[in-house]
Amino acid sequence: MSRKSRFSFEVKLKAVKQYLNSEENYPSIANALDVPDSTIRMWVKAYQVDGEDALKPHNRNKRYSKEFKLKCVAAYLAGEGSYLNLANKFDLRSPHQLRQWVIKYNSHQELQDYDLTPEAYMTSRRKTKYC
């Protein structure tokens, strides 16, 4: 999956400022950019929490410990807020991360620490004979 964002920092910032200055609402900005309203909402929330840095592109994945993931999931299950609110509270880059953690937790899969070196699986090759 590509890391390159579909929208530049300047486009995101302009959209956020249009909303915050009450020039336009979520649906009109979203229609102009051809994205869902929730994307604009996410940009605005991130901007309100972290400022302009939240809209800049990121070069690497953030690393989250198992304990941190469980803390976030517990907060969601306790009703402390929505995915978007808790993502901003815990400084996650996307509410979709938290959603995936909750899905894993509810399906009784283990939440694991982030590992830089994924396991490599060797497949056995099929032996053939030349006739």
N, C-alpha and C positions, 0 to 999 in steps of 0.2 A: 504494500500500500504506500502511496506517495505521501511524503511529508509536506509537499508544497501546497499552500493554501490556495483556494480558488480566488480569494480576494486579497488585495494588498492591504497593508496596514492603513494606508491613507483612506481607502474606500470604507474600511470598517470604522475608522475614527469619524469620518464624515457622517456615516449612518447613525452612529451613537450620538453625535452632537446634534444632528437633526431631531432626534427623538427627545433628547434632554432639553433642547431649546424650545420644545413644543411646536416645532415647525410642521412635523408630520407624525402620524401614529404608526404603530408596529405594522399593520397590514399594508399601508401604502409604501413604506420603506421596503418591506419584504417583496412586494410585487415589483417594485422598480429593480431590485437586485435578483429577482427570480429565486428566492429562498423561502423556507417556511418562517412564519412569525417567530417560532421558538428560537431560531438562530439569532435574530436581532435581539430578542429578550436576553439570550445568553451573553451576547456581546455587551449589552448595556449593564447587566449585573456584574460581569467581570470587570468592566471599566469602573463601576462604582466602588468595587472592592479594592482593586489593585492599580487603578489608573491606566495610563496609556500602555504600560508594559504588558498588560494582560492581552492586548490586541496584537502584539508583535509576534512574529513566527518563532517557533521553538526548534532547536536543532537536535535535541535528544529527548528520550523518554525520561519521565520522572520515576524515581524508585520509591515504592511504598512497602513498608514491612507488613507482615501478616497481622501483627497487633494493631497497626494503624487501620488496616482494612476492616478488621473486626470491630474496631471502635466506630468507624464510619457507618458500617452496616447496623450496628446496635443503635446508633443515633437515629437512623432512618426508621428502623422497626419500632422504636419507642415513640415515633411520631413527632420528633423534634423539628421537622421541616420537610420540604419537598426535595427531590433530587437536586434541583438547581440551587436552592438555598443552602443545602448541606455541602454541595460541591464548592460553593464560594466560601462557606464557613471553614472548611477543611483545606482550602487552597488546592482543589483538584482542577485540572485543566478542562475537564468536561463532566457534566452530570451523567453521561453515558458510562463512564468508568464505574461510578457508584452503582448504577443500575445493574451492570454486569456482575459486580461483587454480590449484590443482593440476590440476583438470580442464582449464582453459584451457591451461596449460603443456603438458600431455600431448597435447593435440589441436593443438599447434603454433600456437595463437593468441597474439597479442602481449598481454602484460600492460601496461596503460597507467597513467600517472599519473592521479590523480583530478582531474577537470576540473569546476569549478562550473558552467560554461556549456556545456550539451550542444549538440551540433550540431543545428540546426533544418533540417529538410528541407522544401522547398516542393514541394507537389504541383501538377501542372498541372491546370487545370480543363477539364472537357469543354465544348466549345462546342456549343451547341444552337441550332436555328432555330425560331422560332415561325411556324407556318403559319396 
